[in-house]
Amino acid sequence: MSIVLLFSKCTSDHGVPVDEPVKQTIPQSDASGYLTQVNEVIHFRPFDGQTKSVTVDPVQGLTLVHKANVSAPEADLPLSASCLYVKDDIAVIGYNVQGTEFGGAFQVIKFKEETEQVETVVSNLPVDVNDIMLKDNIVYMACSDPKTGAALYTYNLTTSEFTRAFILSKLLEGQTVASANGLVLSDSEAMLSAGNTNGGLFWVSEGTEGFSGLNYYGATSASSIAMSPDGNHLVLLVGGNEGDKASLVLTGTDGTFEKTITLSDEPVTHQNVATENMYSGKTKVRFITDNMVIATLGSQGAVVVNLTTDEVQSTPPSMLHAGNTNSFAFDDKFVYYGNGADGLYLARYDTENPSLMVYPVWVWDTQSSAPPGSVNDVASDGSKWIVVAKGLDGVHILKFVDDGCGCSF
């Protein structure tokens, strides 16, 4: 696989001053009534690479329990479940308004011993929430702001303060960065991917008086970012513009460029959308190990990449019919692919044999009986809970039967 240098490093030489935080109090809403218990056994059908209408065979399929549904917070415009963060027994769901309008919300869900419960609801945010994390009772959000473009926002769950922490365009000397799409956190920094016409990989440092910009790599179509488990590397997914090849850029967390790996000779596009939106769909990249990542490429499915050898394993073209691979999650049993309108696909997790991780074995989809929606994001707690963000169809909470996978391997 060829290695092509896409970026030159641009730095502010720490010359960007601390961004004066813009704060407002947005109260938390009544959290009752958003979660509906389902408690139905569901069967993932075996993947056969053909159509979505194959009869489910419980013997060959995978059995889980569809525990509950979570509806979107009330807002002036319909909200789409867009992004997820799950850690231990907490899930955070980010929402945005589809199309050219702006608006967002988030919910915090607690997984209880006997039941699940929505604990926090914050709606009527003036921004789209594109990626979300929770740290020390602070919700961090990579957002699209209709006035300032890409920005980092925070929400303090204790004080209900909603804060615009930093505008990414401050690092681009007058050019506007339209949308912040990805977010990772270290002890003292937030690192964001952002792009459309302008963008890249941004380092923002948190100080006692606010956030200040450190440096960035320029890339017009940076769509997702991840940090390695050892905390030493970042990987940036790019290629969502006409003429740009889908690629990964590997850097140190200090900004030191290491290499670029080409994933496809084609850009990242999304099918079954208006032509003007074909480059604008969701993507995701995450480390599996310190030298292996998974990345989603929309209409091209997903890839598993060995960062040492540059070897790329791709999902089969037959996996996608009407959907696009928007996101994924993994635990020590499965890799879960969020394939848009095609639903949720599961492959076996096996770092020793990456080809198993790109070939789906089971499929689940609620599309035939559900409101319009597609799988935008999926998250696993690493034990028994699977959370599926399904656009306008809200969020589905799944659980493995008897805390196991219900399978024979």
N, C-alpha and C positions, 0 to 999 in steps of 0.2 A: 504494500500500500504506500503510495507516494506521500511524502511529507512536504507541505507547502507553507511557507511563512505568510500569514495573512495580515499580521499587524506590525506596526511599529509602536513601541511603548510611548505613551504621552504621559507626562507627569505635571502636576501643579507645583512641584517643589514646595509642597506644604504652603503654597501662597494663597489658597482659598480660605478666607476667614471662617470662623465659626458661624454657622447659619443660625440666625436668630429664630428660635422655635416659635411657631405660630400655634397657639393653644386655644382650644375651646372645650367646654364641658358638654359632652353628649351623654345623656343619662341612659342607663341600661333599662331595657323594657321588661315587662312581665314575661317570664320565660315559660310559663305554663301554656299548654295547648299546642305546642309545635311538634311534639313527638307522639306518634301513633303506634301502639303495639301491634305487631303482625303475627309473630310466632307461628309461621308456617314452614314446614319442611320443603326445601327446594332441591331439585336435582340439576346439577350441571350436566349437560349432555356431552357425549364424546365429540371431539372435534374431528370432522372428516374432510375439511377443505372444500366442501360443496356449498350448500345453502344453509340458511338459518332455520329451516323448517323441518329438520330431521327429527323423527320421533325420539323422545328421551327414553333411554334404556337404563333403569335404575341399577341394574347389575353392573354395567360398565361405567355408569356416571359417577359423579361425586356428590355426596349429600351434605348439605348445610342447613341451617335454620335462618330464615329471613326474620330477624328479631323485631325490627322496627323501621318506620319511615320518619324522616324529619322534614317538615315543610319549611320553605323560605320565610324569613321575616317579612312583615308587611311593609310595603313601600309604595311610592307614587307610581313606579314602573315595575313590571315583573322582574324578579331577581333570579339569576342563574347560579346554581351551586358550581363554583369554579375551581376552588383549591382546598386542600386538606393538610392538616398537620396532626399527627397522632404520636403521642408519647405516653407510655405506661397506660394509665386508665383515663386519659384525657384526650378528646378530639376537638380541634378547632376547625370550623368550616368558614371559608371566605366566599362571599357572593359579589357579583357585579351585574350591571345592566348590559344586556347584549346590544350590539349595534353601535350607533354613533352617540347615543346618550350616555350620561355618566351617573353612577350611583352605586353604593355598596352597603355591605353589612357583614357581620360575623356572628357566629354562635359558638359557645363552648359546651361540649357534652361530656358528662361524667358517666363512665361505665360502672354501674353498681353491681353488687353480688347477685341480686335477683332481677334487677331491671335497669334500664338506661334512663338517663334524665338530662334534659337540656337545662343547664344551670345559668347560662348568661346569654342574653340577646342584645346586640347593639345594632341598630338600623339607622337609616337616613344619613349614612356617611356621604360626603359630597364627591367621592372618588370611586373608581373601579378598584376592587381588591383582586390582584392577580397572583400573589403568592403570600403565604402567611406563616408565622412561627410564633411560638409562645416561649418566653424565657423570663424567669423571676417575676411572674405575675404581670408581665408586660407583653401585649400582643404587638408584634412587628409585622408591617404590611408593605409589600412592594406594590405601588399604586400608579394608576393613570389619573392625573389631575387635569380637569378641563382648562384650568387657568395657567398652570405652571409646567404641565407635562409630567415626566417621570419624577416620582418623589418617594422618599421613605417616610412612612407615617408610623406612629406608635399609639397604643391605647393602654392606659393604666387601669387595670381591673379594680384597683382599690379606690382610686380617686375619680374615675370616669373621665379623665382628661384625654382628649384626642389631640395629638400633636403632629404638625408637619415638621419632621425632624430635619430633613435636608432635601433640597431641590437638586437633582442630578445635573441639570443644565448649567449649574454654576461651574462645573468642571470643563465645560466645552466652549468657554469664551464667547458667549453670545448665541451659540446654536442651541436649538431646542431639542431635547430628548423627549420623545412622545410618550413612551410607556416603559415603566419598570416591570419586568416579567418574572424575575427570579431573585431569590434571597437566601443567603446563608449568614450565620453569625459566628464570630469567634469571641474571645473573652472581652475584647475592647473595640471590635470593628464589626460593621455590617458591610457585606459585599453583595452587590446587586448586578444582575444582567439587565440591560435595557436596550431598546432599539426600535427603529422603524426607518426613518430617513437618517437619523444620527443615533449613535449609541455605543455600546461596548460593555466592558466589565469595570465596575466602579468600586473603589475602596473608600469607605466613609468611616472616620474614627469618632468614637464617642468620648467626649470629655466632660468635665464637671459643669460646663456652661452650655453644652450642646454638641452637635455633630459638625465636623469639618471634613472637607474633601482632601484626600491624599493623592491618589493617582488613578489612572484608568488606561485600559487598552481600547483603542477605537475600533468599532465594528458596527456597521449599520444595522445588522440583523441579529444581534445577540438575543437569544430567547430563553436560555436557562443556564443555571450555574449550580455547581456542587463542590463540596469540600471533601477531601479524602478522610478516611477514618483516623489516620494518624495526625491530621491537622496540618500537613506540610504542603499540600497541593490543592489547586483549584482547577476545575475543568469547565470550559465555556462552550456551549452549543451554538453554532452560528449557521447561516445559510438560508435565511428566510426571505431573500430578495431575488428578483429575476437576475439570472446569470451567476449567482453565487452558489458554489458547491456546498453541500451539507458537510460540515467539518467540526472537529473538536479542537479546541486550543487548550493546551496544558501549560499552567504556570505554577510557580511557587506562590504560597500565600503572601509572600512579600512583594509579588509583582514580577518576579524574574521569569521571563519567557523561556519555555522549554521546547515545545514543538507543536506543530499542527498536524492532525491526522485527517485525511479526507475520507468521509464516510460514503459519499455517493457523488457521481458526476453531475447529479441534478440538484436543484435547490429543494428546500423543504416546502412542499405545497400541501394543500388540503382539498380534497375532492368534495363534490356535491355542495359547493357554496358558490356564491356569486363570484365572477371572475376577479373583481376588484378586491375580494377578500381571500383569495387562494393562498396568500403568503402570511395570513394573519392568525392562523389557528394556534392552539396550545401545543407546546412541546415540553419535554422534561429530560434532564440528565442527572444521574446519581451514581456515586461509587458503590460497587458491590464489595470489592476489596481495595487495598491501596493501589493495585495496578490493573483493575478491571472496572469498567463502567457499563451502564445501559443508557441508551439515548433513544428517544422517540422521534420519528421523522414524518409524522402526518400520514399522507397517502402512501408512503413507502414503508410503513410499519415501524419496526424497532430494530436496533442493533445492539449486540454485546461486543465490546471492544477491549482487547488486551493492550494496555498502554505501554507495555514493554516491547511487544513484538509488532504492534500496529495491526494485528489480525482482527478482521471484522466478521462477525457472524450475524446474518440477517434473518428476520422472520420470513416465512413463506408468503408470496404474493396472495395465495388463496385465503389467507387469514382475514383479509379485508374485502367486504362486498360494497357496503354503502358508507362505511365509517372511515375514520382516521385514527391512528394510534396517537392519542393525546398524552397519555401518562402511563405510569406503572408503579408498582410497589413490589417488595419482596420480603420474605422471611425465610426461615430455614427449611420450609417445605416447598413453597411455590414462588413463582414470579407471576404477578397479576397485571395484565395489560388492559388499560382502559381504551377500548377501540371505538369510541364515539357511538354512532348509531348501531354498530355491530355488537355492542355490549361488552361484557367482561370476560376475558380469556385467561386461562391459567396454564402455565407451563411448569415443569419440574425445576426446582432450584438445585443446581449442581455446578459448582465453580470448577470442578475437575473436568467436566465435559460441557463446555458452554453451548454446544449445539442443542443440548436438551433444554436450555433456558430460552431459546428462541423458537422452539416448535411447540405450539399450543396443544394441550391434551383435552381440556374441558372448556365449555362455553356456557355463560349464563346471560340472559337478556330478558328484560321486562317490557320491551318495546311494544309488543302486540297489545298489551292491556294497560299501558301506562300513558300518562300525558306526554306530549312531545318532549324529548330530552335525549341526551346522549352522554356517555361516560366521559366526563372531563378530567376526573382525577380519582385515584384509588389509594387507600392507605391501609397498612396492616400494623397491628400492635406487636407483631412478632410472636404471638401466643395463640389467640383464639378469635379475635375480632377483626373483621374486614369492613371498612367504611367506603362506600361508593358515592361519589358526587356526580349527579346525573343531570346537570343543567336545570332546565325548567321543571324537571321531574323531581327535584329535591335530592335528598340524601337517603340512601338505604344502608341499614346496619345489618351485617351478616355475622353469623357465629358458627364455628365448626362444631359438629355434633360431639358431645362428651369431651370437648376440648381437644379432640383429635381430628385427623384429616379424613377419617372414614374410608381410607383406601388401603390397598393390600401391599404397598411397597414401604 
